[in-house]
């Protein structure tokens, strides 16, 4: 596993850049845990997901056991965690695990399209959005909104914080500097 877990992701809690998973086949056990550690999952129509560890006397300890309830709710997670059941891409979409299901040949193009949409946004804004969403997760709303986030300070003092509204007012595409 190493210090950063499966795929260099399952034990990383300091990633401030977006991570997109493109799942085209079987994502079971550690493979599913890698996908769960990503911010966005795009699934090919033939993708399969699951944590089969209970069927072999194990548990999904590379984060799956904790990430799944946070992402699909406790009852949906428990149904998968306690049975080791596999689900297809459509069921994963219905549960909110994946953002889109596409024909297999379109998988990478679609995932790259999502990346392009992120790249069109201000980098510091994307970073702050990720830090705030994850940092406030599981906290009462008032506490989450009152927390100090370093990435927000970086955003508020950046040239991009001025550029975005200016470009909007001037009806032009912003020129992000990332600073």
C-alpha atoms as an extended CHARMM CRD file, in Angstrom:
* protein
*
       179  EXT
         1         1  UNK       CA              0.0000000000        0.0000000000        0.0000000000  PROA      1               0.0000000000
         2         2  UNK       CA              2.6900000000        2.5040000000        0.8570000000  PROA      2               0.0000000000
         3         3  UNK       CA              2.0080000000        5.7670000000        2.6640000000  PROA      3               0.0000000000
         4         4  UNK       CA             -0.5810000000        6.9990000000        0.1800000000  PROA      4               0.0000000000
         5         5  UNK       CA             -2.6610000000        3.8330000000       -0.1910000000  PROA      5               0.0000000000
         6         6  UNK       CA             -4.0160000000        2.0300000000       -3.2480000000  PROA      6               0.0000000000
         7         7  UNK       CA             -3.3270000000        3.9130000000       -6.4580000000  PROA      7               0.0000000000
         8         8  UNK       CA             -1.5620000000        6.5740000000       -4.4170000000  PROA      8               0.0000000000
         9         9  UNK       CA             -4.9980000000        7.8670000000       -3.4060000000  PROA      9               0.0000000000
        10        10  UNK       CA             -6.8260000000        5.9340000000       -0.6970000000  PROA      10              0.0000000000
        11        11  UNK       CA             -4.6950000000        7.2910000000        2.1470000000  PROA      11              0.0000000000
        12        12  UNK       CA             -4.1100000000       10.7630000000        0.6930000000  PROA      12              0.0000000000
        13        13  UNK       CA             -5.9980000000       13.4660000000        2.5290000000  PROA      13              0.0000000000
        14        14  UNK       CA             -3.9730000000       16.4230000000        1.2920000000  PROA      14              0.0000000000
        15        15  UNK       CA             -4.9380000000       16.4280000000       -2.3950000000  PROA      15              0.0000000000
        16        16  UNK       CA             -6.1900000000       19.8780000000       -3.2820000000  PROA      16              0.0000000000
        17        17  UNK       CA             -6.4810000000       19.1770000000       -7.0080000000  PROA      17              0.0000000000
        18        18  UNK       CA             -9.5420000000       17.5120000000       -8.5450000000  PROA      18              0.0000000000
        19        19  UNK       CA             -9.2640000000       13.7890000000       -9.2310000000  PROA      19              0.0000000000
        20        20  UNK       CA            -11.5230000000       12.1220000000      -11.8120000000  PROA      20              0.0000000000
        21        21  UNK       CA            -11.9660000000        8.3580000000      -12.0980000000  PROA      21              0.0000000000
        22        22  UNK       CA            -12.9180000000        6.8320000000      -15.4490000000  PROA      22              0.0000000000
        23        23  UNK       CA            -14.1420000000        3.3220000000      -14.6590000000  PROA      23              0.0000000000
        24        24  UNK       CA            -14.5880000000        1.1170000000      -17.6870000000  PROA      24              0.0000000000
        25        25  UNK       CA            -14.6560000000       -2.3390000000      -16.1620000000  PROA      25              0.0000000000
        26        26  UNK       CA            -14.5250000000       -4.1050000000      -12.8390000000  PROA      26              0.0000000000
        27        27  UNK       CA            -13.8870000000       -1.8910000000       -9.7960000000  PROA      27              0.0000000000
        28        28  UNK       CA            -14.0890000000       -4.2660000000       -6.8780000000  PROA      28              0.0000000000
        29        29  UNK       CA            -12.3350000000       -4.0870000000       -3.5260000000  PROA      29              0.0000000000
        30        30  UNK       CA             -9.2680000000       -1.8750000000       -3.7760000000  PROA      30              0.0000000000
        31        31  UNK       CA            -10.2660000000       -0.7130000000       -7.2480000000  PROA      31              0.0000000000
        32        32  UNK       CA            -13.5730000000        0.5790000000       -5.9320000000  PROA      32              0.0000000000
        33        33  UNK       CA            -11.7860000000        2.1550000000       -2.9710000000  PROA      33              0.0000000000
        34        34  UNK       CA             -9.5620000000        4.0550000000       -5.4150000000  PROA      34              0.0000000000
        35        35  UNK       CA            -12.6480000000        5.3070000000       -7.2730000000  PROA      35              0.0000000000
        36        36  UNK       CA            -14.3110000000        6.3030000000       -3.9790000000  PROA      36              0.0000000000
        37        37  UNK       CA            -11.2240000000        8.3960000000       -3.1540000000  PROA      37              0.0000000000
        38        38  UNK       CA            -11.7570000000       10.4330000000       -6.3410000000  PROA      38              0.0000000000
        39        39  UNK       CA            -13.8690000000       13.5800000000       -6.5770000000  PROA      39              0.0000000000
        40        40  UNK       CA            -15.8050000000       12.5780000000       -9.6950000000  PROA      40              0.0000000000
        41        41  UNK       CA            -16.5040000000        9.1380000000      -11.1830000000  PROA      41              0.0000000000
        42        42  UNK       CA            -17.4780000000        8.6200000000      -14.8120000000  PROA      42              0.0000000000
        43        43  UNK       CA            -18.5330000000        5.0460000000      -15.5670000000  PROA      43              0.0000000000
        44        44  UNK       CA            -18.6020000000        3.0890000000      -18.7680000000  PROA      44              0.0000000000
        45        45  UNK       CA            -21.8330000000        1.1670000000      -19.2760000000  PROA      45              0.0000000000
        46        46  UNK       CA            -20.0350000000       -2.1210000000      -18.5140000000  PROA      46              0.0000000000
        47        47  UNK       CA            -18.5470000000       -0.9290000000      -15.1950000000  PROA      47              0.0000000000
        48        48  UNK       CA            -19.1420000000       -2.9470000000      -12.0450000000  PROA      48              0.0000000000
        49        49  UNK       CA            -18.5640000000       -1.7420000000       -8.4900000000  PROA      49              0.0000000000
        50        50  UNK       CA            -18.4480000000       -3.4570000000       -5.1360000000  PROA      50              0.0000000000
        51        51  UNK       CA            -16.6370000000       -4.2280000000       -1.9250000000  PROA      51              0.0000000000
        52        52  UNK       CA            -16.6270000000       -8.0480000000       -1.8260000000  PROA      52              0.0000000000
        53        53  UNK       CA            -14.2990000000       -8.2380000000        1.1800000000  PROA      53              0.0000000000
        54        54  UNK       CA            -16.9220000000       -9.7450000000        3.5600000000  PROA      54              0.0000000000
        55        55  UNK       CA            -17.2690000000      -12.7380000000        1.2300000000  PROA      55              0.0000000000
        56        56  UNK       CA            -13.6370000000      -13.6490000000        1.9160000000  PROA      56              0.0000000000
        57        57  UNK       CA            -13.4360000000      -12.6810000000        5.5870000000  PROA      57              0.0000000000
        58        58  UNK       CA            -11.9500000000       -9.2160000000        5.0730000000  PROA      58              0.0000000000
        59        59  UNK       CA            -13.1360000000       -5.6110000000        5.3370000000  PROA      59              0.0000000000
        60        60  UNK       CA            -12.7010000000       -2.6290000000        2.9900000000  PROA      60              0.0000000000
        61        61  UNK       CA            -10.0560000000       -0.9400000000        5.1300000000  PROA      61              0.0000000000
        62        62  UNK       CA             -8.4530000000        1.2590000000        2.4630000000  PROA      62              0.0000000000
        63        63  UNK       CA            -11.2110000000        3.7990000000        3.0300000000  PROA      63              0.0000000000
        64        64  UNK       CA            -14.1880000000        2.0840000000        1.4330000000  PROA      64              0.0000000000
        65        65  UNK       CA            -15.8080000000        1.2440000000        4.7440000000  PROA      65              0.0000000000
        66        66  UNK       CA            -15.7750000000        4.9590000000        5.6760000000  PROA      66              0.0000000000
        67        67  UNK       CA            -16.1520000000        6.6660000000        2.2990000000  PROA      67              0.0000000000
        68        68  UNK       CA            -19.1280000000        4.6750000000        1.0490000000  PROA      68              0.0000000000
        69        69  UNK       CA            -21.5610000000        5.7690000000        3.8320000000  PROA      69              0.0000000000
        70        70  UNK       CA            -20.5020000000        9.3900000000        3.3170000000  PROA      70              0.0000000000
        71        71  UNK       CA            -21.1980000000        9.1400000000       -0.4010000000  PROA      71              0.0000000000
        72        72  UNK       CA            -24.4060000000        7.0810000000       -0.6220000000  PROA      72              0.0000000000
        73        73  UNK       CA            -25.9430000000        7.2930000000        2.8500000000  PROA      73              0.0000000000
        74        74  UNK       CA            -25.8200000000        4.7610000000        5.6420000000  PROA      74              0.0000000000
        75        75  UNK       CA            -28.5330000000        2.3160000000        4.5310000000  PROA      75              0.0000000000
        76        76  UNK       CA            -27.2950000000        2.0580000000        0.9260000000  PROA      76              0.0000000000
        77        77  UNK       CA            -23.7280000000        1.6730000000        2.1560000000  PROA      77              0.0000000000
        78        78  UNK       CA            -24.5950000000       -0.9690000000        4.7200000000  PROA      78              0.0000000000
        79        79  UNK       CA            -26.4150000000       -2.9880000000        2.0620000000  PROA      79              0.0000000000
        80        80  UNK       CA            -23.2100000000       -3.1150000000        0.0110000000  PROA      80              0.0000000000
        81        81  UNK       CA            -20.7370000000       -3.3610000000        2.8970000000  PROA      81              0.0000000000
        82        82  UNK       CA            -22.4710000000       -6.2260000000        4.6590000000  PROA      82              0.0000000000
        83        83  UNK       CA            -23.2950000000       -8.3310000000        1.5880000000  PROA      83              0.0000000000
        84        84  UNK       CA            -20.2830000000       -7.7950000000       -0.6550000000  PROA      84              0.0000000000
        85        85  UNK       CA            -22.8470000000       -7.3030000000       -3.4360000000  PROA      85              0.0000000000
        86        86  UNK       CA            -21.7380000000       -5.9800000000       -6.8280000000  PROA      86              0.0000000000
        87        87  UNK       CA            -23.6560000000       -3.2060000000       -8.5930000000  PROA      87              0.0000000000
        88        88  UNK       CA            -23.6230000000       -2.1490000000      -12.2210000000  PROA      88              0.0000000000
        89        89  UNK       CA            -22.9800000000        1.3500000000      -13.5530000000  PROA      89              0.0000000000
        90        90  UNK       CA            -26.6900000000        2.2750000000      -13.6740000000  PROA      90              0.0000000000
        91        91  UNK       CA            -27.1920000000        1.2980000000      -10.0250000000  PROA      91              0.0000000000
        92        92  UNK       CA            -24.0430000000        3.2440000000       -9.0750000000  PROA      92              0.0000000000
        93        93  UNK       CA            -25.5030000000        6.2610000000      -10.8770000000  PROA      93              0.0000000000
        94        94  UNK       CA            -28.8500000000        5.8240000000       -9.1040000000  PROA      94              0.0000000000
        95        95  UNK       CA            -27.0310000000        5.7650000000       -5.7540000000  PROA      95              0.0000000000
        96        96  UNK       CA            -25.1180000000        8.9390000000       -6.6370000000  PROA      96              0.0000000000
        97        97  UNK       CA            -21.7060000000        7.2610000000       -6.8090000000  PROA      97              0.0000000000
        98        98  UNK       CA            -21.0840000000        8.1630000000      -10.4280000000  PROA      98              0.0000000000
        99        99  UNK       CA            -21.8730000000       11.4110000000      -12.1860000000  PROA      99              0.0000000000
       100       100  UNK       CA            -22.4350000000        9.9220000000      -15.6160000000  PROA      100             0.0000000000
       101       101  UNK       CA            -22.7140000000        6.5570000000      -17.3740000000  PROA      101             0.0000000000
       102       102  UNK       CA            -21.5330000000        6.4890000000      -20.9800000000  PROA      102             0.0000000000
       103       103  UNK       CA            -20.9560000000        3.9990000000      -23.7620000000  PROA      103             0.0000000000
       104       104  UNK       CA            -17.5660000000        2.3940000000      -23.2530000000  PROA      104             0.0000000000
       105       105  UNK       CA            -15.9090000000        3.9530000000      -26.3530000000  PROA      105             0.0000000000
       106       106  UNK       CA            -16.8220000000        7.4360000000      -25.0520000000  PROA      106             0.0000000000
       107       107  UNK       CA            -15.5070000000        6.9230000000      -21.5090000000  PROA      107             0.0000000000
       108       108  UNK       CA            -12.1410000000        8.6730000000      -21.7260000000  PROA      108             0.0000000000
       109       109  UNK       CA            -13.4790000000       11.5040000000      -23.9040000000  PROA      109             0.0000000000
       110       110  UNK       CA            -16.2560000000       12.1120000000      -21.3820000000  PROA      110             0.0000000000
       111       111  UNK       CA            -13.8470000000       12.0520000000      -18.4170000000  PROA      111             0.0000000000
       112       112  UNK       CA            -11.5440000000       14.4660000000      -20.2470000000  PROA      112             0.0000000000
       113       113  UNK       CA            -14.5660000000       16.6530000000      -20.9850000000  PROA      113             0.0000000000
       114       114  UNK       CA            -15.2310000000       16.8920000000      -17.2470000000  PROA      114             0.0000000000
       115       115  UNK       CA            -11.5680000000       17.8080000000      -16.7410000000  PROA      115             0.0000000000
       116       116  UNK       CA            -11.9020000000       20.5340000000      -19.3860000000  PROA      116             0.0000000000
       117       117  UNK       CA            -14.9230000000       21.9620000000      -17.5700000000  PROA      117             0.0000000000
       118       118  UNK       CA            -12.8860000000       22.1190000000      -14.3560000000  PROA      118             0.0000000000
       119       119  UNK       CA             -9.9440000000       23.6800000000      -16.1930000000  PROA      119             0.0000000000
       120       120  UNK       CA            -12.2250000000       26.4630000000      -17.4620000000  PROA      120             0.0000000000
       121       121  UNK       CA            -12.7590000000       27.5220000000      -13.8410000000  PROA      121             0.0000000000
       122       122  UNK       CA            -10.4300000000       29.5720000000      -11.6530000000  PROA      122             0.0000000000
       123       123  UNK       CA             -7.8610000000       27.1410000000      -10.1690000000  PROA      123             0.0000000000
       124       124  UNK       CA             -7.8950000000       28.7630000000       -6.7360000000  PROA      124             0.0000000000
       125       125  UNK       CA            -11.6880000000       28.7140000000       -6.6850000000  PROA      125             0.0000000000
       126       126  UNK       CA            -11.7360000000       24.9950000000       -7.5240000000  PROA      126             0.0000000000
       127       127  UNK       CA             -9.1510000000       24.3320000000       -4.8070000000  PROA      127             0.0000000000
       128       128  UNK       CA            -11.0920000000       26.3780000000       -2.2280000000  PROA      128             0.0000000000
       129       129  UNK       CA            -14.3600000000       24.6750000000       -3.1610000000  PROA      129             0.0000000000
       130       130  UNK       CA            -12.8140000000       21.2500000000       -2.6340000000  PROA      130             0.0000000000
       131       131  UNK       CA            -11.1540000000       22.1830000000        0.6680000000  PROA      131             0.0000000000
       132       132  UNK       CA            -14.3020000000       23.7760000000        2.0760000000  PROA      132             0.0000000000
       133       133  UNK       CA            -16.6300000000       20.9700000000        0.9820000000  PROA      133             0.0000000000
       134       134  UNK       CA            -14.3890000000       18.2670000000        2.4560000000  PROA      134             0.0000000000
       135       135  UNK       CA            -13.3800000000       20.2850000000        5.5240000000  PROA      135             0.0000000000
       136       136  UNK       CA            -16.9680000000       21.0150000000        6.4830000000  PROA      136             0.0000000000
       137       137  UNK       CA            -18.2680000000       17.5240000000        5.7830000000  PROA      137             0.0000000000
       138       138  UNK       CA            -19.7870000000       15.9800000000        8.8780000000  PROA      138             0.0000000000
       139       139  UNK       CA            -19.7660000000       19.2310000000       10.8370000000  PROA      139             0.0000000000
       140       140  UNK       CA            -22.8390000000       21.2480000000       11.7430000000  PROA      140             0.0000000000
       141       141  UNK       CA            -23.5780000000       23.8160000000        9.0250000000  PROA      141             0.0000000000
       142       142  UNK       CA            -22.9130000000       26.8510000000       11.2220000000  PROA      142             0.0000000000
       143       143  UNK       CA            -19.5460000000       25.4360000000       12.2970000000  PROA      143             0.0000000000
       144       144  UNK       CA            -18.5770000000       24.4720000000        8.7330000000  PROA      144             0.0000000000
       145       145  UNK       CA            -19.4360000000       27.9400000000        7.4240000000  PROA      145             0.0000000000
       146       146  UNK       CA            -17.5540000000       29.6400000000       10.2710000000  PROA      146             0.0000000000
       147       147  UNK       CA            -14.3310000000       27.6760000000        9.8250000000  PROA      147             0.0000000000
       148       148  UNK       CA            -11.1610000000       29.2800000000        8.5080000000  PROA      148             0.0000000000
       149       149  UNK       CA             -9.9180000000       27.6990000000        5.2930000000  PROA      149             0.0000000000
       150       150  UNK       CA             -6.4410000000       28.5760000000        4.0310000000  PROA      150             0.0000000000
       151       151  UNK       CA             -7.5050000000       28.1570000000        0.4180000000  PROA      151             0.0000000000
       152       152  UNK       CA            -10.2250000000       30.8060000000        0.8450000000  PROA      152             0.0000000000
       153       153  UNK       CA             -7.6280000000       33.2830000000        2.1080000000  PROA      153             0.0000000000
       154       154  UNK       CA             -5.5180000000       32.4700000000       -0.9530000000  PROA      154             0.0000000000
       155       155  UNK       CA             -8.5290000000       32.9530000000       -3.2130000000  PROA      155             0.0000000000
       156       156  UNK       CA             -9.6270000000       36.2680000000       -1.6690000000  PROA      156             0.0000000000
       157       157  UNK       CA             -6.1380000000       37.7460000000       -2.0360000000  PROA      157             0.0000000000
       158       158  UNK       CA             -5.6290000000       36.5530000000       -5.6080000000  PROA      158             0.0000000000
       159       159  UNK       CA             -5.6380000000       38.3400000000       -8.9570000000  PROA      159             0.0000000000
       160       160  UNK       CA             -8.2140000000       35.7800000000      -10.0980000000  PROA      160             0.0000000000
       161       161  UNK       CA            -10.6470000000       37.0430000000       -7.4290000000  PROA      161             0.0000000000
       162       162  UNK       CA            -10.6440000000       40.3650000000       -9.2890000000  PROA      162             0.0000000000
       163       163  UNK       CA            -10.3770000000       38.8990000000      -12.7890000000  PROA      163             0.0000000000
       164       164  UNK       CA            -13.4660000000       36.6820000000      -12.5780000000  PROA      164             0.0000000000
       165       165  UNK       CA            -16.0610000000       39.3660000000      -11.8000000000  PROA      165             0.0000000000
       166       166  UNK       CA            -14.3050000000       41.8060000000      -14.1430000000  PROA      166             0.0000000000
       167       167  UNK       CA            -14.4200000000       39.3550000000      -17.0650000000  PROA      167             0.0000000000
       168       168  UNK       CA            -18.0720000000       38.6160000000      -16.3010000000  PROA      168             0.0000000000
       169       169  UNK       CA            -18.9440000000       42.3430000000      -16.2940000000  PROA      169             0.0000000000
       170       170  UNK       CA            -16.9940000000       42.8600000000      -19.5380000000  PROA      170             0.0000000000
       171       171  UNK       CA            -18.6800000000       39.7970000000      -21.1080000000  PROA      171             0.0000000000
       172       172  UNK       CA            -15.3980000000       38.0660000000      -21.9220000000  PROA      172             0.0000000000
       173       173  UNK       CA            -13.6800000000       34.8380000000      -21.0160000000  PROA      173             0.0000000000
       174       174  UNK       CA            -11.5280000000       35.2140000000      -17.8480000000  PROA      174             0.0000000000
       175       175  UNK       CA             -7.7820000000       34.8380000000      -18.0320000000  PROA      175             0.0000000000
       176       176  UNK       CA             -6.9290000000       32.8730000000      -14.9210000000  PROA      176             0.0000000000
       177       177  UNK       CA             -3.4880000000       33.2950000000      -13.3980000000  PROA      177             0.0000000000
       178       178  UNK       CA             -3.8550000000       30.8310000000      -10.5400000000  PROA      178             0.0000000000
       179       179  UNK       CA             -2.5650000000       33.5210000000       -8.2120000000  PROA      179             0.0000000000
